Amino acid sequence: MEMVEFFNSPEARAQAEKSKKKALESIARLKPGEAPYFVVNGLPYLTAEGIEILKQRAMEWFDEFPLGEPMYARNDKYQFVIHTNQVAELLGCGIRKAQMILASNRAILGKEKNDFISVKEFSRLIKQDEEDIRRALRDIGPDHSIE
């Protein structure tokens, strides 16, 4: 079975619908404000408009990757997940704001509080080129001391 057939199988579509449902429940718990808490690439986070845009991007993510992001073994310092200090450095914001961005992205994708956000998910949600983000991350190491 080829990957295209595998991702379009009835089981994969059922998993995508399950993931979408979980994400929609998580998105419903987000409280939109009048003014954006922060803006990433022109996208106002935690406003009604911003939440709708992110919801649409998340649903597109689940349509494209119904069983989750495919993972490959790599040996070229390929970074799979993004960390708080890296988000702060990439976007030029403080650690607390970077934590809120990642927490919002987790909620949009229906992930649990301590789940990681992959670089691919992050770049897709903020509409940045994934390879540009990966090149920038090569110069920014993860700081695991940040809580």
N, C-alpha and C positions, 0 to 999 in steps of 0.2 A: 504494500500500500504506500503510495507516494504521500508526501507531506501535505499537498493540496487536498487530496482526498481525505486524509486523516483529519485536517482542520475543518473540513466541511461535512464530516460524518454526523449522523443524528446525535451521537453521544457528545460530540464537541459542541454542537448547537445547543443541546440541553444544558451543558455546563456554562455556556455563554449566557443563556437566559437566567440561570441561577446566579451568576456573578453580577449581571445587570440588576437583578432584583435586590441583591444585597447592597450594591452600590447606591441604588435609588433610596433604599431605607436609610443608609448612612447620610446621603445628601439631604434628605428631609430633616435631619437633626441639625444641619447647619443653620445658624441664625443670621440672615442677611442684615446688614446695617445700611444706613442712609449714605454714609461716605465710605469710600474704600479704605480698608485697613492698610493696604499697600498695593502698589501697581507693579506688575511684572510684564514687561514688553507691551505696555498699553492695556493690559488686562486687569481690571479692578477686582482684586480678591475680596471675597466676603460681602459683595453687594448682590442684589437679586440678579442683575444682568450678568455679572461675572460668574455666579454660580450656574446660571443657565448655560453659558458658553462652556464652562468646564464640564458640566453634565453631558453636553453634546459630544465633547472631545472624548470623555470616558466611554460613552456608548460606542463611539467609533473604534476605540481601543479594543473593546470586548468583541466587536464584530470582526476586527482584523486578527486578533489573537484569542480565540474562544477558549483555549486550554491554557492560557497564560503565555508569557514570552518564552520562545524557544531558547534554551541555554546551550552553549557550545563550549567545549574545552579550548582554552586559549592560553598561550604562554608569552604574550607580548604586553604584559602589564595592562591588559584590557580590564577596565573597571566596570563592574556590573551594577553596583549600588552607589547612590550619592549620599554624602554625609552633610550634616548641618553646617559645619565650617566651610565646606566647599560651596554650598548654596550661598552663604553669606559673602564669600569672596567673589563668586561669579556675578552676583546681582548687586554687589556693593552696598549691602545692608548689614544690620547688626545680627548677632546670633539669635536673639529672641524673635526677630522678624523672620529669619530663615527657619526657625523651629515652627513658627506659625504657617509658613508656606508649605513645609513638608507635612504638617498635620492636616492642613486643608486638602492637600493632594491625596493623602491617605484616605480621608473621608470621601472625597470625590470618587476614588477607586474602590471604596468599600473595604478597605483594609483595616486590620486591627491596629491598636495604638502603637505597638512596638514593631510592626512590620516595616520592612525596608521599602524604599521607593527606588526602582531601577533608573539608571540614567536614561534608558529609552522611554520609560513612562514619563519621567520629568521633562525631557525634551519635547515629547509629544504634547504634554499639557500646556507648556509655555510657548509652544510653536517656535522652537529654535532648532537649528540643524543639529542633529545628534553628534555628528563628527566634529563640529565646532566645539561643542561642550566637552567631548572626550579629549580633544587636543588641549583645551584649557585645564581640564582636570589632571592632566599629566604633570602640570606644574604645581598643582595644589594637592598636597597629601591630606588624607583624612586625619582629623584630630579626635581620637577616641576618648580623650579626657573630658570632653564636653558632655554634660548630662542633659 
